[in-house]
Amino acid sequence: MTFSELLQKRRAIRDFEEKEVPLKIVEEILQESTLAPSASNNQPCRFAVVSCRKTIKALSDESKANLLGDHAEKKIRLNPDYVTMLQNENFNVFYNAPCVIYIVGAKSVGSLDVDCALAASYIMFGAAARDLGTCWVALGANIRDPRIRAELGIPDNYRIVAPIILGYPKAIPPASERHAPEILRVISEAR
């Protein structure tokens, strides 16, 4: 597969086969993600991998409860469609994926969002190269229960940046239409 084909193959997947992803493959993908650039080569990203469906459901429930609570207390404003989805006890924010990878890092790192986003993109491309599907599920980042965070190995001074679901896709949807790049200006020596 060429790099261009890989870019086109990576899609957001939310429907997975009932098939586990071997830990060895997850570890290979995570090893590749460490090649992602980071500010000052700080490499602040850490990973928590969950491939237990019962735990994934509990993580989904925790995140949903926190989001709905924040919405009710007017700390955040959710799209009404999201509120309806989150209120549905059968809705799993991780779309019943067999694996969730949390990309986390120290709150004190100023470039953490960018560094973790770059690592996430490497994870997504590494997965696509292996015929796996992924999706960044921001709704799954709202894990606050200290016991659950401890079970995930996430210290108090760390925050979750990117929950990535991983699994074998039932289908790969076609790419949505993309517009041409909007180049505001090109400044070059040749004028």
N, CA and C atoms as an extended XYZ file, in Angstrom:
573
Properties=species:S:1:pos:R:3:atomname:S:1:resname:S:1:resid:I:1 pbc="F F F"
N         0.849       -1.170        0.000 N   MET     1
C         0.000        0.000        0.000 CA  MET     1
C         0.897        1.236        0.000 C   MET     1
N         0.590        2.174       -0.873 N   THR     2
C         1.355        3.418       -0.899 CA  THR     2
C         0.882        4.332        0.226 C   THR     2
N         1.685        5.343        0.517 N   PHE     3
C         1.295        6.295        1.558 CA  PHE     3
C        -0.007        6.986        1.186 C   PHE     3
N        -0.157        7.350       -0.080 N   SER     4
C        -1.392        7.993       -0.532 CA  SER     4
C        -2.595        7.079       -0.319 C   SER     4
N        -2.434        5.792       -0.617 N   GLU     5
C        -3.526        4.831       -0.397 CA  GLU     5
C        -3.847        4.710        1.091 C   GLU     5
N        -2.815        4.729        1.923 N   LEU     6
C        -3.029        4.653        3.368 CA  LEU     6
C        -3.824        5.866        3.855 C   LEU     6
N        -3.481        7.055        3.366 N   LEU     7
C        -4.214        8.264        3.754 CA  LEU     7
C        -5.689        8.149        3.378 C   LEU     7
N        -5.950        7.563        2.220 N   GLN     8
C        -7.331        7.425        1.767 CA  GLN     8
C        -8.074        6.315        2.504 C   GLN     8
N        -7.345        5.313        2.975 N   LYS     9
C        -7.964        4.164        3.640 CA  LYS     9
C        -8.386        4.478        5.081 C   LYS     9
N        -7.688        5.393        5.744 N   ARG    10
C        -7.998        5.700        7.132 CA  ARG    10
C        -9.339        6.427        7.217 C   ARG    10
N       -10.294        5.809        7.848 N   ARG    11
C       -11.628        6.380        8.014 CA  ARG    11
C       -12.026        6.260        9.479 C   ARG    11
N       -12.976        7.058        9.912 N   ALA    12
C       -13.539        6.910       11.257 CA  ALA    12
C       -14.476        5.705       11.236 C   ALA    12
N       -14.174        4.728       12.073 N   ILE    13
C       -14.953        3.484       12.119 CA  ILE    13
C       -15.707        3.421       13.439 C   ILE    13
N       -17.004        3.123       13.342 N   ARG    14
C       -17.847        3.031       14.538 CA  ARG    14
C       -18.666        1.740       14.572 C   ARG    14
N       -18.281        0.769       13.757 N   ASP    15
C       -18.992       -0.503       13.718 CA  ASP    15
C       -17.951       -1.606       13.503 C   ASP    15
N       -17.825       -2.471       14.499 N   PHE    16
C       -16.734       -3.436       14.524 CA  PHE    16
C       -17.214       -4.870       14.538 C   PHE    16
N       -16.380       -5.752       14.003 N   GLU    17
C       -16.624       -7.182       14.093 CA  GLU    17
C       -16.441       -7.623       15.547 C   GLU    17
N       -17.058       -8.749       15.894 N   GLU    18
C       -16.908       -9.324       17.236 CA  GLU    18
C       -15.604      -10.107       17.297 C   GLU    18
N       -14.508       -9.412       17.134 N   LYS    19
C       -13.200      -10.055       17.068 CA  LYS    19
C       -12.213       -9.211       17.866 C   LYS    19
N       -11.480       -9.858       18.735 N   GLU    20
C       -10.503       -9.139       19.562 CA  GLU    20
C        -9.272       -8.762       18.741 C   GLU    20
N        -8.633       -7.668       19.125 N   VAL    21
C        -7.370       -7.260       18.514 CA  VAL    21
C        -6.251       -7.829       19.391 C   VAL    21
N        -5.383       -8.661       18.834 N   PRO    22
C        -4.307       -9.232       19.646 CA  PRO    22
C        -3.423       -8.142       20.262 C   PRO    22
N        -3.067       -8.329       21.533 N   LEU    23
C        -2.246       -7.355       22.244 CA  LEU    23
C        -0.925       -7.099       21.519 C   LEU    23
N        -0.381       -8.110       20.892 N   LYS    24
C         0.877       -7.956       20.153 CA  LYS    24
C         0.730       -6.898       19.054 C   LYS    24
N        -0.397       -6.895       18.357 N   ILE    25
C        -0.638       -5.911       17.293 CA  ILE    25
C        -0.802       -4.522       17.904 C   ILE    25
N        -1.524       -4.420       19.020 N   VAL    26
C        -1.678       -3.129       19.699 CA  VAL    26
C        -0.307       -2.601       20.108 C   VAL    26
N         0.516       -3.467       20.658 N   GLU    27
C         1.860       -3.049       21.079 CA  GLU    27
C         2.701       -2.581       19.891 C   GLU    27
N         2.586       -3.254       18.736 N   GLU    28
C         3.307       -2.829       17.528 CA  GLU    28
C         2.865       -1.425       17.109 C   GLU    28
N         1.558       -1.202       17.125 N   ILE    29
C         1.014        0.102       16.733 CA  ILE    29
C         1.493        1.180       17.703 C   ILE    29
N         1.475        0.878       18.998 N   LEU    30
C         1.936        1.860       19.984 CA  LEU    30
C         3.429        2.139       19.824 C   LEU    30
N         4.201        1.110       19.517 N   GLN    31
C         5.635        1.317       19.280 CA  GLN    31
C         5.834        2.276       18.102 C   GLN    31
N         5.073        2.084       17.034 N   GLU    32
C         5.160        2.985       15.881 CA  GLU    32
C         4.733        4.405       16.244 C   GLU    32
N         3.767        4.537       17.134 N   SER    33
C         3.287        5.875       17.509 CA  SER    33
C         4.357        6.686       18.226 C   SER    33
N         5.342        6.002       18.808 N   THR    34
C         6.411        6.737       19.493 CA  THR    34
C         7.334        7.442       18.499 C   THR    34
N         7.169        7.149       17.220 N   LEU    35
C         7.935        7.842       16.180 CA  LEU    35
C         7.327        9.195       15.830 C   LEU    35
N         6.135        9.476       16.338 N   ALA    36
C         5.482       10.762       16.056 CA  ALA    36
C         6.315       11.907       16.632 C   ALA    36
N         6.335       13.035       15.938 N   PRO    37
C         7.068       14.178       16.482 CA  PRO    37
C         6.388       14.712       17.738 C   PRO    37
N         7.177       15.324       18.596 N   SER    38
C         6.642       16.007       19.779 CA  SER    38
C         7.511       17.232       20.037 C   SER    38
N         6.944       18.231       20.683 N   ALA    39
C         7.671       19.474       20.955 CA  ALA    39
C         8.950       19.175       21.725 C   ALA    39
N        10.057       19.676       21.242 N   SER    40
C        11.379       19.485       21.862 CA  SER    40
C        11.720       18.005       22.063 C   SER    40
N        11.093       17.143       21.269 N   ASN    41
C        11.262       15.693       21.416 CA  ASN    41
C        11.000       15.247       22.858 C   ASN    41
N        10.044       15.898       23.497 N   ASN    42
C         9.704       15.629       24.894 CA  ASN    42
C         9.059       14.258       25.088 C   ASN    42
N         8.362       13.770       24.061 N   GLN    43
C         7.692       12.474       24.093 CA  GLN    43
C         6.828       12.302       25.361 C   GLN    43
N         5.836       13.189       25.553 N   PRO    44
C         5.055       13.160       26.792 CA  PRO    44
C         3.903       12.161       26.816 C   PRO    44
N         3.610       11.520       25.698 N   CYS    45
C         2.425       10.666       25.617 CA  CYS    45
C         2.623        9.346       26.353 C   CYS    45
N         1.590        8.974       27.080 N   ARG    46
C         1.526        7.681       27.754 CA  ARG    46
C         0.225        7.021       27.307 C   ARG    46
N         0.136        5.721       27.474 N   PHE    47
C        -0.988        4.983       26.918 CA  PHE    47
C        -1.585        4.029       27.956 C   PHE    47
N        -2.902        3.972       27.969 N   ALA    48
C        -3.631        2.966       28.750 CA  ALA    48
C        -4.466        2.191       27.736 C   ALA    48
N        -4.307        0.869       27.739 N   VAL    49
C        -4.997        0.014       26.777 CA  VAL    49
C        -6.032       -0.811       27.519 C   VAL    49
N        -7.255       -0.788       27.009 N   VAL    50
C        -8.339       -1.562       27.618 CA  VAL    50
C        -8.951       -2.449       26.535 C   VAL    50
N        -8.899       -3.754       26.771 N   SER    51
C        -9.519       -4.684       25.826 CA  SER    51
C       -10.509       -5.605       26.531 C   SER    51
N       -10.987       -5.171       27.678 N   CYS    52
C       -12.008       -5.895       28.441 CA  CYS    52
C       -13.345       -5.187       28.208 C   CYS    52
N       -14.273       -5.877       27.572 N   ARG    53
C       -15.547       -5.234       27.203 CA  ARG    53
C       -16.331       -4.731       28.417 C   ARG    53
N       -16.264       -5.449       29.524 N   LYS    54
C       -16.960       -5.013       30.742 CA  LYS    54
C       -16.377       -3.684       31.225 C   LYS    54
N       -15.058       -3.560       31.195 N   THR    55
C       -14.407       -2.316       31.612 CA  THR    55
C       -14.719       -1.195       30.632 C   THR    55
N       -14.716       -1.503       29.336 N   ILE    56
C       -15.032       -0.486       28.326 CA  ILE    56
C       -16.446        0.047       28.550 C   ILE    56
N       -17.378       -0.835       28.870 N   LYS    57
C       -18.767       -0.396       29.151 CA  LYS    57
C       -18.792        0.499       30.391 C   LYS    57
N       -18.038        0.135       31.429 N   ALA    58
C       -17.993        0.956       32.643 CA  ALA    58
C       -17.373        2.333       32.350 C   ALA    58
N       -16.370        2.363       31.500 N   LEU    59
C       -15.753        3.640       31.111 CA  LEU    59
C       -16.745        4.505       30.340 C   LEU    59
N       -17.499        3.866       29.467 N   SER    60
C       -18.535        4.580       28.720 CA  SER    60
C       -19.576        5.166       29.676 C   SER    60
N       -20.041        4.361       30.617 N   ASP    61
C       -21.049        4.822       31.583 CA  ASP    61
C       -20.530        5.977       32.424 C   ASP    61
N       -19.274        5.898       32.857 N   GLU    62
C       -18.668        6.965       33.655 CA  GLU    62
C       -18.600        8.261       32.853 C   GLU    62
N       -18.156        8.163       31.625 N   SER    63
C       -18.024        9.349       30.785 CA  SER    63
C       -19.400        9.960       30.491 C   SER    63
N       -20.379        9.118       30.179 N   LYS    64
C       -21.731        9.609       29.907 CA  LYS    64
C       -22.310       10.335       31.117 C   LYS    64
N       -22.163        9.746       32.294 N   ALA    65
C       -22.703       10.363       33.519 CA  ALA    65
C       -22.049       11.727       33.769 C   ALA    65
N       -20.746       11.811       33.573 N   ASN    66
C       -20.050       13.082       33.798 CA  ASN    66
C       -20.451       14.139       32.782 C   ASN    66
N       -20.598       13.747       31.534 N   LEU    67
C       -21.023       14.694       30.507 CA  LEU    67
C       -22.441       15.210       30.786 C   LEU    67
N       -23.350       14.285       31.102 N   LEU    68
C       -24.733       14.694       31.388 CA  LEU    68
C       -24.806       15.557       32.640 C   LEU    68
N       -23.993       15.235       33.654 N   GLY    69
C       -23.948       16.048       34.868 CA  GLY    69
C       -23.438       17.450       34.582 C   GLY    69
N       -22.381       17.557       33.806 N   ASP    70
C       -21.836       18.872       33.440 CA  ASP    70
C       -22.845       19.674       32.629 C   ASP    70
N       -23.566       18.982       31.768 N   HIS    71
C       -24.590       19.648       30.951 CA  HIS    71
C       -25.729       20.163       31.848 C   HIS    71
N       -26.175       19.328       32.784 N   ALA    72
C       -27.259       19.719       33.686 CA  ALA    72
C       -26.856       20.895       34.572 C   ALA    72
N       -25.577       20.928       34.961 N   GLU    73
C       -25.068       22.021       35.809 CA  GLU    73
C       -24.611       23.232       34.989 C   GLU    73
N       -24.843       23.159       33.677 N   LYS    74
C       -24.508       24.244       32.751 CA  LYS    74
C       -23.010       24.566       32.700 C   LYS    74
N       -22.176       23.554       32.997 N   LYS    75
C       -20.725       23.707       32.851 CA  LYS    75
C       -20.327       23.574       31.382 C   LYS    75
N       -21.119       22.785       30.653 N   ILE    76
C       -20.932       22.628       29.215 CA  ILE    76
C       -22.301       22.661       28.554 C   ILE    76
N       -22.299       22.886       27.254 N   ARG    77
C       -23.555       22.858       26.504 CA  ARG    77
C       -23.431       21.795       25.422 C   ARG    77
N       -24.228       20.749       25.542 N   LEU    78
C       -24.196       19.657       24.576 CA  LEU    78
C       -25.272       19.840       23.519 C   LEU    78
N       -24.979       19.396       22.343 N   ASN    79
C       -25.947       19.323       21.271 CA  ASN    79
C       -27.103       18.449       21.766 C   ASN    79
N       -28.360       18.872       21.558 N   PRO    80
C       -29.506       18.072       22.032 CA  PRO    80
C       -29.477       16.617       21.544 C   PRO    80
N       -28.959       16.385       20.339 N   ASP    81
C       -28.860       15.010       19.837 CA  ASP    81
C       -27.910       14.186       20.700 C   ASP    81
N       -26.822       14.816       21.157 N   TYR    82
C       -25.878       14.116       22.037 CA  TYR    82
C       -26.525       13.805       23.379 C   TYR    82
N       -27.300       14.739       23.893 N   VAL    83
C       -27.971       14.510       25.181 CA  VAL    83
C       -28.859       13.273       25.082 C   VAL    83
N       -29.637       13.185       24.017 N   THR    84
C       -30.510       12.028       23.817 CA  THR    84
C       -29.701       10.737       23.733 C   THR    84
N       -28.595       10.759       22.967 N   MET    85
C       -27.740        9.568       22.858 CA  MET    85
C       -27.171        9.187       24.218 C   MET    85
N       -26.647       10.168       24.941 N   LEU    86
C       -25.999        9.898       26.224 CA  LEU    86
C       -26.988        9.403       27.278 C   LEU    86
N       -28.239        9.789       27.158 N   GLN    87
C       -29.263        9.334       28.101 CA  GLN    87
C       -29.695        7.895       27.831 C   GLN    87
N       -29.415        7.393       26.651 N   ASN    88
C       -29.772        6.021       26.285 CA  ASN    88
C       -28.787        5.074       26.964 C   ASN    88
N       -29.275        4.272       27.914 N   GLU    89
C       -28.367        3.402       28.665 CA  GLU    89
C       -27.717        2.336       27.788 C   GLU    89
N       -28.280        2.060       26.614 N   ASN    90
C       -27.688        1.072       25.703 CA  ASN    90
C       -26.610        1.664       24.795 C   ASN    90
N       -26.532        2.997       24.752 N   PHE    91
C       -25.521        3.631       23.901 CA  PHE    91
C       -24.155        3.554       24.570 C   PHE    91
N       -23.198        3.028       23.854 N   ASN    92
C       -21.822        2.937       24.329 CA  ASN    92
C       -21.017        3.966       23.545 C   ASN    92
N       -20.410        4.925       24.232 N   VAL    93
C       -19.665        5.976       23.534 CA  VAL    93
C       -18.509        5.396       22.722 C   VAL    93
N       -18.088        4.180       23.043 N   PHE    94
C       -16.993        3.526       22.325 CA  PHE    94
C       -17.503        2.588       21.232 C   PHE    94
N       -18.792        2.668       20.935 N   TYR    95
C       -19.408        1.919       19.838 CA  TYR    95
C       -19.101        0.423       19.917 C   TYR    95
N       -19.016       -0.080       21.135 N   ASN    96
C       -18.779       -1.503       21.384 CA  ASN    96
C       -17.494       -2.016       20.732 C   ASN    96
N       -16.521       -1.133       20.585 N   ALA    97
C       -15.219       -1.541       20.047 CA  ALA    97
C       -14.560       -2.514       21.014 C   ALA    97
N       -13.756       -3.426       20.496 N   PRO    98
C       -13.102       -4.401       21.371 CA  PRO    98
C       -11.876       -3.851       22.109 C   PRO    98
N       -11.416       -2.648       21.730 N   CYS    99
C       -10.217       -2.087       22.357 CA  CYS    99
C       -10.311       -0.566       22.393 C   CYS    99
N        -9.878        0.001       23.500 N   VAL   100
C        -9.774        1.462       23.640 CA  VAL   100
C        -8.340        1.772       24.075 C   VAL   100
N        -7.741        2.731       23.388 N   ILE   101
C        -6.415        3.214       23.772 CA  ILE   101
C        -6.586        4.650       24.244 C   ILE   101
N        -6.255        4.896       25.505 N   TYR   102
C        -6.265        6.260       26.024 CA  TYR   102
C        -4.866        6.841       25.845 C   TYR   102
N        -4.788        7.981       25.173 N   ILE   103
C        -3.517        8.700       25.068 CA  ILE   103
C        -3.594        9.813       26.102 C   ILE   103
N        -2.660        9.797       27.022 N   VAL   104
C        -2.676       10.705       28.169 CA  VAL   104
C        -1.296       11.328       28.344 C   VAL   104
N        -1.233       12.324       29.210 N   GLY   105
C         0.055       12.921       29.541 CA  GLY   105
C        -0.080       13.905       30.685 C   GLY   105
N         1.046       14.385       31.151 N   ALA   106
C         1.080       15.298       32.293 CA  ALA   106
C         0.405       16.622       31.954 C   ALA   106
N        -0.429       17.091       32.873 N   LYS   107
C        -1.140       18.360       32.694 CA  LYS   107
C        -0.180       19.533       32.518 C   LYS   107
N         1.028       19.411       33.043 N   SER   108
C         1.990       20.512       33.006 CA  SER   108
C         2.642       20.716       31.639 C   SER   108
N         2.450       19.779       30.712 N   VAL   109
C         3.075       19.882       29.386 CA  VAL   109
C         2.241       20.802       28.505 C   VAL   109
N         2.807       21.936       28.134 N   GLY   110
C         2.076       22.930       27.342 CA  GLY   110
C         1.677       22.460       25.961 C   GLY   110
N         2.441       21.576       25.382 N   SER   111
C         2.175       21.085       24.023 CA  SER   111
C         1.426       19.752       24.015 C   SER   111
N         0.865       19.366       25.141 N   LEU   112
C         0.292       18.020       25.272 CA  LEU   112
C        -0.776       17.713       24.226 C   LEU   112
N        -1.693       18.645       23.970 N   ASP   113
C        -2.755       18.379       23.005 CA  ASP   113
C        -2.190       18.068       21.624 C   ASP   113
N        -1.232       18.870       21.191 N   VAL   114
C        -0.636       18.664       19.865 CA  VAL   114
C         0.169       17.374       19.837 C   VAL   114
N         0.981       17.147       20.865 N   ASP   115
C         1.802       15.937       20.912 CA  ASP   115
C         0.936       14.681       20.887 C   ASP   115
N        -0.146       14.679       21.661 N   CYS   116
C        -1.030       13.510       21.703 CA  CYS   116
C        -1.797       13.350       20.391 C   CYS   116
N        -2.163       14.465       19.763 N   ALA   117
C        -2.853       14.385       18.473 CA  ALA   117
C        -1.944       13.777       17.412 C   ALA   117
N        -0.677       14.133       17.441 N   LEU   118
C         0.268       13.535       16.487 CA  LEU   118
C         0.414       12.036       16.748 C   LEU   118
N         0.535       11.640       18.012 N   ALA   119
C         0.615       10.211       18.347 CA  ALA   119
C        -0.665        9.494       17.906 C   ALA   119
N        -1.816       10.143       18.102 N   ALA   120
C        -3.094        9.547       17.691 CA  ALA   120
C        -3.117        9.310       16.188 C   ALA   120
N        -2.607       10.265       15.413 N   SER   121
C        -2.618       10.082       13.961 CA  SER   121
C        -1.731        8.907       13.560 C   SER   121
N        -0.595        8.748       14.233 N   TYR   122
C         0.267        7.603       13.938 CA  TYR   122
C        -0.436        6.297       14.296 C   TYR   122
N        -1.158        6.282       15.407 N   ILE   123
C        -1.928        5.092       15.793 CA  ILE   123
C        -2.969        4.773       14.719 C   ILE   123
N        -3.664        5.791       14.261 N   MET   124
C        -4.711        5.587       13.259 CA  MET   124
C        -4.141        5.051       11.948 C   MET   124
N        -3.008        5.582       11.521 N   PHE   125
C        -2.401        5.100       10.281 CA  PHE   125
C        -1.805        3.708       10.466 C   PHE   125
N        -1.205        3.450       11.633 N   GLY   126
C        -0.678        2.118       11.912 CA  GLY   126
C        -1.782        1.077       11.911 C   GLY   126
N        -2.931        1.451       12.453 N   ALA   127
C        -4.080        0.543       12.468 CA  ALA   127
C        -4.605        0.313       11.053 C   ALA   127
N        -4.749        1.383       10.283 N   ALA   128
C        -5.265        1.259        8.910 CA  ALA   128
C        -4.346        0.382        8.065 C   ALA   128
N        -3.044        0.488        8.284 N   ALA   129
C        -2.089       -0.335        7.540 CA  ALA   129
C        -2.271       -1.819        7.851 C   ALA   129
N        -2.898       -2.123        8.990 N   ARG   130
C        -3.132       -3.516        9.398 CA  ARG   130
C        -4.597       -3.929        9.216 C   ARG   130
N        -5.328       -3.165        8.418 N   ASP   131
C        -6.750       -3.425        8.151 CA  ASP   131
C        -7.611       -3.320        9.404 C   ASP   131
N        -7.183       -2.488       10.339 N   LEU   132
C        -7.962       -2.199       11.543 CA  LEU   132
C        -8.611       -0.829       11.401 C   LEU   132
N        -9.676       -0.615       12.142 N   GLY   133
C       -10.355        0.664       12.131 CA  GLY   133
C       -10.198        1.372       13.461 C   GLY   133
N       -10.246        2.695       13.408 N   THR   134
C       -10.118        3.520       14.606 CA  THR   134
C       -11.091        4.685       14.542 C   THR   134
N       -11.276        5.314       15.678 N   CYS   135
C       -12.007        6.572       15.750 CA  CYS   135
C       -11.607        7.265       17.049 C   CYS   135
N       -11.343        8.544       16.976 N   TRP   136
C       -11.062        9.352       18.167 CA  TRP   136
C       -12.415        9.683       18.759 C   TRP   136
N       -12.672        9.231       19.975 N   VAL   137
C       -13.982        9.406       20.613 CA  VAL   137
C       -13.833       10.355       21.803 C   VAL   137
N       -13.967       11.638       21.537 N   ALA   138
C       -13.799       12.644       22.585 CA  ALA   138
C       -14.813       12.457       23.718 C   ALA   138
N       -15.989       11.926       23.406 N   LEU   139
C       -17.003       11.697       24.442 CA  LEU   139
C       -16.507       10.734       25.521 C   LEU   139
N       -15.480        9.967       25.226 N   GLY   140
C       -14.978        8.976       26.178 CA  GLY   140
C       -13.864        9.469       27.080 C   GLY   140
N       -13.556       10.760       27.015 N   ALA   141
C       -12.424       11.301       27.778 CA  ALA   141
C       -12.794       11.758       29.184 C   ALA   141
N       -14.056       11.691       29.542 N   ASN   142
C       -14.531       12.269       30.800 CA  ASN   142
C       -14.527       11.256       31.940 C   ASN   142
N       -13.344       10.777       32.247 N   ILE   143
C       -13.161        9.783       33.310 CA  ILE   143
C       -12.595       10.507       34.530 C   ILE   143
N       -13.397       10.590       35.593 N   ARG   144
C       -12.987       11.350       36.784 CA  ARG   144
C       -12.897       10.507       38.050 C   ARG   144
N       -13.590        9.393       38.082 N   ASP   145
C       -13.597        8.559       39.282 CA  ASP   145
C       -12.158        8.138       39.594 C   ASP   145
N       -11.651        8.494       40.791 N   PRO   146
C       -10.256        8.178       41.131 CA  PRO   146
C        -9.938        6.681       41.069 C   PRO   146
N       -10.906        5.839       41.423 N   ARG   147
C       -10.666        4.391       41.369 CA  ARG   147
C       -10.500        3.906       39.932 C   ARG   147
N       -11.338        4.435       39.040 N   ILE   148
C       -11.245        4.035       37.630 CA  ILE   148
C        -9.941        4.553       37.029 C   ILE   148
N        -9.595        5.803       37.329 N   ARG   149
C        -8.336        6.359       36.815 CA  ARG   149
C        -7.147        5.551       37.331 C   ARG   149
N        -7.204        5.142       38.594 N   ALA   150
C        -6.128        4.328       39.159 CA  ALA   150
C        -6.057        2.970       38.456 C   ALA   150
N        -7.221        2.381       38.181 N   GLU   151
C        -7.248        1.102       37.465 CA  GLU   151
C        -6.626        1.237       36.077 C   GLU   151
N        -6.822        2.404       35.451 N   LEU   152
C        -6.237        2.668       34.132 CA  LEU   152
C        -4.757        3.034       34.220 C   LEU   152
N        -4.281        3.299       35.441 N   GLY   153
C        -2.886        3.691       35.612 CA  GLY   153
C        -2.639        5.151       35.285 C   GLY   153
N        -3.689        5.974       35.327 N   ILE   154
C        -3.561        7.392       34.981 CA  ILE   154
C        -3.394        8.204       36.273 C   ILE   154
N        -2.204        8.787       36.485 N   PRO   155
C        -1.972        9.574       37.700 CA  PRO   155
C        -2.857       10.818       37.758 C   PRO   155
N        -3.015       11.365       38.953 N   ASP   156
C        -3.840       12.567       39.153 CA  ASP   156
C        -3.348       13.757       38.336 C   ASP   156
N        -2.037       13.839       38.137 N   ASN   157
C        -1.493       14.990       37.425 CA  ASN   157
C        -1.461       14.780       35.906 C   ASN   157
N        -2.153       13.754       35.421 N   TYR   158
C        -2.270       13.484       33.994 CA  TYR   158
C        -3.691       13.761       33.547 C   TYR   158
N        -3.842       14.051       32.273 N   ARG   159
C        -5.184       14.191       31.709 CA  ARG   159
C        -5.302       13.378       30.442 C   ARG   159
N        -6.524       12.961       30.177 N   ILE   160
C        -6.825       12.190       28.975 CA  ILE   160
C        -6.993       13.173       27.828 C   ILE   160
N        -6.246       12.956       26.759 N   VAL   161
C        -6.366       13.808       25.579 CA  VAL   161
C        -7.152       13.094       24.484 C   VAL   161
N        -6.811       11.843       24.227 N   ALA   162
C        -7.396       11.168       23.065 CA  ALA   162
C        -7.758        9.720       23.357 C   ALA   162
N        -9.049        9.426       23.521 N   PRO   163
C        -9.480        8.027       23.572 CA  PRO   163
C        -9.669        7.535       22.130 C   PRO   163
N        -8.921        6.519       21.748 N   ILE   164
C        -8.985        5.979       20.388 CA  ILE   164
C        -9.561        4.571       20.462 C   ILE   164
N       -10.658        4.331       19.732 N   ILE   165
C       -11.197        2.977       19.671 CA  ILE   165
C       -10.520        2.241       18.516 C   ILE   165
N       -10.392        0.922       18.686 N   LEU   166
C        -9.640        0.117       17.741 CA  LEU   166
C       -10.307       -1.236       17.572 C   LEU   166
N       -10.429       -1.677       16.347 N   GLY   167
C       -11.000       -2.986       16.097 CA  GLY   167
C       -11.030       -3.300       14.613 C   GLY   167
N       -11.557       -4.473       14.297 N   TYR   168
C       -11.703       -4.884       12.907 CA  TYR   168
C       -13.031       -4.332       12.392 C   TYR   168
N       -12.977       -3.465       11.386 N   PRO   169
C       -14.218       -2.837       10.910 CA  PRO   169
C       -15.125       -3.812       10.173 C   PRO   169
N       -16.423       -3.645       10.382 N   LYS   170
C       -17.381       -4.430        9.594 CA  LYS   170
C       -17.334       -3.964        8.143 C   LYS   170
N       -17.120       -2.669        7.957 N   ALA   171
C       -17.004       -2.079        6.612 CA  ALA   171
C       -16.206       -0.787        6.745 C   ALA   171
N       -15.600       -0.401        5.654 N   ILE   172
C       -14.883        0.879        5.633 CA  ILE   172
C       -15.707        1.828        4.772 C   ILE   172
N       -16.259        2.862        5.391 N   PRO   173
C       -17.102        3.781        4.627 CA  PRO   173
C       -16.274        4.576        3.614 C   PRO   173
N       -16.915        5.019        2.557 N   PRO   174
C       -16.190        5.850        1.593 CA  PRO   174
C       -15.826        7.187        2.239 C   PRO   174
N       -14.796        7.789        1.712 N   ALA   175
C       -14.381        9.103        2.228 CA  ALA   175
C       -15.458       10.130        1.932 C   ALA   175
N       -15.709       10.991        2.901 N   SER   176
C       -16.644       12.083        2.642 CA  SER   176
C       -15.956       13.073        1.706 C   SER   176
N       -16.757       13.864        1.042 N   GLU   177
C       -16.210       14.824        0.084 CA  GLU   177
C       -15.291       15.810        0.798 C   GLU   177
N       -14.176       16.071        0.207 N   ARG   178
C       -13.208       17.033        0.748 CA  ARG   178
C       -13.099       18.201       -0.213 C   ARG   178
N       -12.991       19.387        0.328 N   HIS   179
C       -12.795       20.548       -0.537 CA  HIS   179
C       -11.296       20.758       -0.759 C   HIS   179
N       -10.989       21.502       -1.788 N   ALA   180
C        -9.585       21.798       -2.088 CA  ALA   180
C        -9.001       22.630       -0.949 C   ALA   180
N        -7.689       22.538       -0.738 N   PRO   181
C        -7.085       23.347        0.322 CA  PRO   181
C        -7.272       24.835        0.028 C   PRO   181
N        -7.584       25.573        1.071 N   GLU   182
C        -7.757       27.023        0.931 CA  GLU   182
C        -6.446       27.694        1.313 C   GLU   182
N        -5.652       27.995        0.304 N   ILE   183
C        -4.354       28.615        0.523 CA  ILE   183
C        -4.561       30.125        0.558 C   ILE   183
N        -4.302       30.707        1.700 N   LEU   184
C        -4.537       32.141        1.860 CA  LEU   184
C        -3.543       32.981        1.053 C   LEU   184
N        -2.316       32.496        0.996 N   ARG   185
C        -1.298       33.247        0.271 CA  ARG   185
C        -0.075       32.367        0.121 C   ARG   185
N         0.653       32.573       -0.950 N   VAL   186
C         1.949       31.949       -1.147 CA  VAL   186
C         2.960       33.055       -1.347 C   VAL   186
N         3.975       33.069       -0.525 N   ILE   187
C         5.035       34.059       -0.646 CA  ILE   187
C         6.294       33.305       -1.023 C   ILE   187
N         6.844       33.642       -2.168 N   SER   188
C         8.051       32.956       -2.617 CA  SER   188
C         9.000       33.967       -3.245 C   SER   188
N        10.195       33.512       -3.517 N   GLU   189
C        11.192       34.376       -4.144 CA  GLU   189
C        10.795       34.762       -5.551 C   GLU   189
N        10.188       33.828       -6.277 N   ALA   190
C         9.776       34.090       -7.657 CA  ALA   190
C         8.442       34.811       -7.658 C   ALA   190
N         8.446       36.066       -8.056 N   ARG   191
C         7.185       36.830       -8.056 CA  ARG   191
C         6.799       37.217       -9.441 C   ARG   191
